[in-house]
Amino acid sequence: MSWNNNFKPGFVFGGVTLYKGLRVCAIIAAAGKGTRMESKIEKQYLMLKGKPLLVHTLEVFGKCDVVDDIVIVTEDNRIKYCEENIVNSSKYNIKKVFSITPGGKERQESVRNGLEAIKEFCDIVIIHDGARPFVTSEIINRSVVNAYEFGAAACAVLVKDTIKMADDNGFVAKTLDRSKLYAIQTPQTFMFDIIYDAHKKAECKGFIGTDDTVLVEKCGRGVKLFEGSYENIKITTREDLYFGEAILGSREGIKTF
């Protein structure tokens, strides 16, 4: 599949001019415990270049013209911390935060709580990992354009490695066609009714998916893939912090290695 490159980099899609009457909200999932990080501090609050990861993420969404409102979903016992040290801190310039909502036991439950917080007014919802701070306004805009046209859209990049399927004994059973394999990232963006209905059906059936798109797929709907970025990594392990410093350094024109 080749990407549609008609999207103009840097073109601002204003909610008033392009999506008149449609309210675009972003849910930032920041309730993870970061077990693989092996840190006492949740990964979204770890510092990167003098700012918590979550701040880097919120700054991008706050500056993106297409986003009207932001909901942060974090652990219940971290809501006050998030409010005082992130959202209302004089150190940062965080904009558009409508609500800080308690998360659940699973990411899926956390996102569902976020959806409940905006269900009365949201038309298009962007769901993004709080620990994925290198997203760009261009990618966010692309996600909204594709969700508006197709109902459901996910950021993706072609895999670089050869992918093999193993049998039960650990032997190669099949080599998969790499040209059709994509690593799915966030943002994942939807017309609100589509993803809200998908979450409710999954809740009724007790189904837990690995991301939000699989819930929509379970409802028989298609999900449009759009071009992401290899820089749009999720900070999961301590090694990722080193990669993150290199990404920020390259964007600032600083040689890091």
C-alpha positions as CSV (number, residue, x, y, z in Angstrom):
1,M,0.0,0.0,0.0
2,S,1.3,3.5,-0.9
3,W,0.5,6.4,1.3
4,N,-1.7,9.3,0.0
5,N,0.7,12.2,0.0
6,N,-1.8,14.8,-1.0
7,F,-1.7,16.1,2.6
8,K,0.3,19.3,2.7
9,P,2.9,19.3,5.5
10,G,2.3,22.3,7.8
11,F,-1.2,23.0,6.5
12,V,-3.4,23.9,9.4
13,F,-6.8,22.4,9.4
14,G,-8.9,24.7,11.7
15,G,-11.9,23.1,13.3
16,V,-14.0,26.2,12.5
17,T,-13.2,26.4,8.8
18,L,-12.9,22.7,7.8
19,Y,-15.0,21.0,10.3
20,K,-17.6,23.7,11.1
21,G,-19.8,22.5,13.9
22,L,-17.7,19.5,14.8
23,R,-15.9,19.4,18.1
24,V,-12.6,17.6,18.2
25,C,-11.4,16.2,21.5
26,A,-8.2,14.4,22.5
27,I,-8.0,11.7,25.1
28,I,-4.4,11.4,26.5
29,A,-4.0,8.0,28.1
30,A,-1.6,8.5,31.0
31,A,-2.7,5.9,33.6
32,G,0.0,3.3,32.9
33,K,2.3,2.1,35.7
34,G,5.4,1.7,33.5
35,T,6.4,-1.7,34.9
36,R,8.9,-2.3,32.2
37,M,10.6,1.0,32.9
38,E,11.6,-0.4,36.4
39,S,11.1,3.1,37.9
40,K,9.3,4.2,41.0
41,I,7.9,7.1,39.0
42,E,5.2,6.4,36.3
43,K,6.8,6.7,32.9
44,Q,4.6,9.6,31.8
45,Y,6.1,11.7,34.6
46,L,9.7,10.8,33.9
47,M,11.8,13.8,32.8
48,L,13.1,14.2,29.2
49,K,15.2,17.3,28.4
50,G,13.9,19.0,31.5
51,K,10.2,18.2,31.1
52,P,8.0,15.3,32.0
53,L,7.1,13.1,29.0
54,L,3.4,14.0,29.5
55,V,4.2,17.7,29.2
56,H,5.9,17.1,25.8
57,T,2.8,15.3,24.6
58,L,0.3,17.9,25.9
59,E,2.3,20.8,24.4
60,V,1.9,19.3,20.9
61,F,-1.8,18.8,21.3
62,G,-2.3,22.2,22.9
63,K,-0.7,23.9,20.0
64,C,-2.6,21.9,17.4
65,D,-5.3,24.1,16.0
66,V,-7.6,21.2,15.1
67,V,-7.9,20.1,18.7
68,D,-10.6,21.8,20.8
69,D,-10.4,20.0,24.1
70,I,-8.0,17.6,25.9
71,V,-8.9,15.0,28.5
72,I,-6.1,13.5,30.5
73,V,-6.7,10.0,31.9
74,T,-4.4,9.2,34.8
75,E,-4.4,7.1,37.9
76,D,-6.9,8.2,40.6
77,N,-4.2,8.9,43.1
78,R,-2.2,11.0,40.6
79,I,-5.0,13.4,39.6
80,K,-4.0,16.1,42.1
81,Y,-0.3,15.7,41.2
82,C,-1.1,16.0,37.5
83,E,-3.3,19.1,38.1
84,E,-0.7,20.9,40.3
85,N,2.5,19.8,38.7
86,I,1.6,19.4,35.0
87,V,-1.5,21.3,34.0
88,N,-1.5,24.3,36.3
89,S,2.3,24.5,36.7
90,S,3.8,27.9,35.9
91,K,6.8,26.0,34.4
92,Y,4.8,24.8,31.4
93,N,2.3,26.3,29.0
94,I,-0.4,23.6,29.0
95,K,-3.6,24.6,27.1
96,K,-7.1,23.2,26.3
97,V,-7.3,20.6,29.2
98,F,-11.0,20.1,29.8
99,S,-10.7,17.4,32.4
100,I,-8.4,15.1,34.3
101,T,-10.2,11.8,34.6
102,P,-9.4,8.7,36.7
103,G,-8.1,5.7,34.8
104,G,-9.1,2.0,35.2
105,K,-7.4,-1.3,35.7
106,E,-6.8,-1.7,32.0
107,R,-5.9,0.9,29.3
108,Q,-9.2,0.1,27.6
109,E,-11.2,1.0,30.8
110,S,-9.2,4.2,31.1
111,V,-10.0,5.2,27.5
112,R,-13.7,4.4,28.1
113,N,-13.7,6.7,31.2
114,G,-12.2,9.4,29.0
115,L,-15.0,8.8,26.4
116,E,-17.6,9.2,29.1
117,A,-16.2,12.5,30.1
118,I,-16.8,14.0,26.6
119,K,-19.8,12.1,25.3
120,E,-22.2,15.0,25.6
121,F,-20.3,17.2,23.1
122,C,-17.5,15.4,21.2
123,D,-17.9,14.7,17.5
124,I,-14.4,13.4,16.7
125,V,-12.1,11.9,19.3
126,I,-8.3,11.5,19.1
127,I,-6.9,8.8,21.4
128,H,-3.2,9.0,22.1
129,D,-0.6,7.6,24.5
130,G,0.7,10.1,27.0
131,A,4.1,8.4,26.8
132,R,4.3,8.9,23.0
133,P,5.7,12.5,23.1
134,F,7.1,12.8,19.6
135,V,3.8,13.1,17.7
136,T,3.5,16.1,15.5
137,S,0.7,18.5,14.6
138,E,0.9,17.2,11.0
139,I,0.2,13.6,12.2
140,I,-2.7,14.8,14.5
141,N,-4.2,16.7,11.6
142,R,-3.9,13.7,9.3
143,S,-5.7,11.5,11.9
144,V,-8.7,13.9,12.0
145,V,-8.9,14.2,8.2
146,N,-8.9,10.4,7.8
147,A,-11.4,9.8,10.7
148,Y,-13.7,12.4,9.2
149,E,-13.6,10.7,5.8
150,F,-13.5,7.0,6.9
151,G,-14.9,7.0,10.4
152,A,-11.9,5.3,12.0
153,A,-8.2,5.9,11.4
154,A,-4.9,4.7,12.9
155,C,-1.4,6.0,12.6
156,A,1.0,3.4,11.2
157,V,4.5,2.7,9.8
158,L,5.7,-0.2,7.6
159,V,7.7,-2.7,9.6
160,K,11.4,-2.7,8.8
161,D,12.3,-6.2,10.0
162,T,11.4,-9.5,8.4
163,I,8.5,-11.0,10.4
164,K,8.2,-14.7,10.9
165,M,5.4,-16.8,12.4
166,A,6.6,-19.6,14.7
167,D,4.9,-22.9,15.4
168,D,4.3,-24.3,18.9
169,N,7.9,-25.8,19.0
170,G,9.6,-22.5,18.2
171,F,10.4,-23.3,14.5
172,V,9.5,-21.0,11.6
173,A,6.1,-21.8,10.3
174,K,5.8,-19.0,7.8
175,T,7.6,-15.9,6.6
176,L,5.1,-13.0,6.3
177,D,4.9,-10.5,3.5
178,R,6.6,-7.5,5.0
179,S,5.1,-5.1,2.4
180,K,1.7,-5.6,4.0
181,L,2.7,-5.5,7.7
182,Y,2.4,-2.3,9.7
183,A,3.3,-1.3,13.2
184,I,0.3,0.6,14.7
185,Q,0.9,3.8,16.7
186,T,-1.3,6.5,18.1
187,P,-3.0,8.7,17.5
188,Q,-6.0,6.6,16.7
189,T,-8.9,8.8,15.7
190,F,-12.6,8.1,15.3
191,M,-16.0,9.7,14.8
192,F,-17.1,9.6,18.4
193,D,-20.2,7.5,18.0
194,I,-18.2,4.7,16.3
195,I,-15.6,4.3,19.0
196,Y,-18.1,4.9,21.9
197,D,-20.3,2.1,20.6
198,A,-17.3,-0.2,20.1
199,H,-16.2,0.3,23.7
200,K,-19.6,-0.3,25.0
201,K,-20.0,-3.6,23.0
202,A,-16.6,-4.7,24.2
203,E,-17.5,-4.0,27.8
204,C,-20.7,-6.0,27.5
205,K,-18.8,-9.0,26.0
206,G,-15.9,-8.8,28.4
207,F,-13.5,-8.4,25.5
208,I,-10.1,-6.7,26.1
209,G,-8.3,-5.5,23.0
210,T,-4.7,-4.5,22.5
211,D,-5.7,-1.1,21.2
212,D,-8.8,0.9,20.3
213,T,-8.9,0.0,16.6
214,V,-9.4,-3.7,17.3
215,L,-12.7,-2.9,19.1
216,V,-13.9,-1.1,16.0
217,E,-12.7,-4.1,13.8
218,K,-14.8,-6.4,16.1
219,C,-17.9,-4.4,15.2
220,G,-17.2,-5.1,11.5
221,R,-16.0,-1.7,10.5
222,G,-12.9,-0.8,8.5
223,V,-10.0,1.2,9.9
224,K,-8.0,3.4,7.6
225,L,-4.3,3.4,8.1
226,F,-2.4,6.7,7.5
227,E,1.3,7.4,7.5
228,G,2.9,7.9,10.9
229,S,6.6,8.4,11.7
230,Y,9.4,6.2,12.9
231,E,10.2,9.0,15.4
232,N,6.7,8.6,16.9
233,I,7.9,6.1,19.5
234,K,6.3,5.1,22.8
235,I,8.6,5.4,25.8
236,T,8.3,2.0,27.4
237,T,11.8,1.0,28.6
238,R,14.8,3.0,29.9
239,E,16.5,2.5,26.6
240,D,13.7,4.4,24.9
241,L,14.6,7.5,26.9
242,Y,18.0,7.5,25.2
243,F,16.3,7.3,21.8
244,G,14.0,10.1,22.9
245,E,16.9,12.4,23.8
246,A,18.4,11.7,20.3
247,I,15.1,12.6,18.6
248,L,14.7,15.8,20.5
249,G,18.3,16.6,19.9
250,S,17.9,16.1,16.2
251,R,14.9,18.4,16.1
252,E,16.8,21.0,18.0
253,G,19.8,20.6,15.7
254,I,22.0,19.2,18.4
255,K,24.4,16.4,17.7
256,T,23.7,13.7,20.4
257,F,25.9,10.9,19.1
